[in-house]
Amino acid sequence: MSEKKRPEPKRLFIETYGCQMNVYDSERMRDVLSPLGYAPVDKPDDADLVVLNTCHIREKATEKVYSEIGRLRAHKERRAGEGKTTTIAIAGCVAQAEGEEIIARAPEVDLVVGPQAYHKLPELIARAARKTGERLAADFTAQEKFDALPARAPDGVSAFLSIQEGCDKFCTFCVVPYTRGAEYSRPVADILAEARALADAGVREITLLGQNVNAYHGEGSSGFADLLSAIAEINGIARIRYTTSHPVEMTEELIALHGAEPKLMPYLHLPVQSGSDRVLKAMNRKHDGAFYRGIIARLRAARPDIALSTDFIVGFPGERDQDFEETMALVRDVRFASAYSFKYSPRPGTPAAAMMGQVKEEAKAERLAALQALLSEQQRAFNESQIGRTLDILVAGRGRRPGQAHGRSPYLQAVHFMDERARDGEIVRVKIIGATQNSLTGERVVAETEAA
């Protein structure tokens, strides 16, 4: 009797744009699609399903999506000539904000799925195959989404864990409240169950995600610091990080926890956006420069070795040379280990897009170049300051050279060192002997018991 031939796995390609929330969402889309027989591939060329998981924060990101749709059209037409079907899905924030326009402009797109609706992908794909039902799913149903998602399938020793979505801050430059909806915090019991499952699967480091993560207020918890403490009690979890935070949500309990909980890594991403009080007010950031500096001072008092990362926008409407100089002064005062900086990009529907005093592109470019030069200098200096220190490195794979291992420092730097015995998930002591702009090199410190 002949053995029944197994069907070939369907090929899935996901292109991820933007923030870590989108990275997490792409991972969860893979989990949702795996039971349907979809296996990830590295290129879209011969994929049966292509998902563009999009970001709407900056104008160029949106332009890239439409450009990529054009390239995918050629793949779809070529495969159709070979008798193969290609499904193209646009997901994420651009899908939420411009779903109807995408459908009107790009008939080759089969599905448009907002960030709160990707758990419906199996149903939507089935409809697309039958050519029935709507092509657009963009409902704000965060709770429904999390309840419907399958068990995690982590890949590696570090994992993202989404605990909060949406934002109620309404910064005047930001589309997140319109594309992700109001703030929603998952129940603490659900988060802890997922964290335990990740630990059981070999995950050693968890990064908690949210558009406004430290505003967490989920059922069963008295606040974000309480949730962090509960996760720290889970056996197997050695490191905890979180992003992205907002200055006004940095409570005294959270600041104190940075000094009291060793599993909470001494590296914090705390976006400030500008050093000018005038600009911060126009951005509706709800804090000023003095407030931000005060938080940094209290954090460093609680945890002297903490390193800071941040975000900056230059050329916000109405930003003058003096305002930009106040941003540069804040950078010199705080000294950041790393930072992300961008030119202001008007997003349709946001208050800032209609503001008077739009800054010329030439001025934006000049200011961004000056800011990035200073930030790069600080990042290089921070990395070089690690030379001679011995750091705990979480091993996360093998390097390019034979016998080389690589991992992450407590400050999220990539670290390379020679050690054939290092195992993924192991935390080893490494003396730092070299530094570049983006990584460190070191030598493993062998304890006497290991040497014996």
Order of alpha helices (4+ residues) and beta strands (2+ residues): beta-alpha-beta-beta-alpha-beta-alpha-beta-alpha-beta-alpha-beta-beta-alpha-beta-alpha-beta-alpha-beta-alpha-beta-alpha-alpha-beta-alpha-beta-alpha-beta-beta-beta-beta-beta-alpha
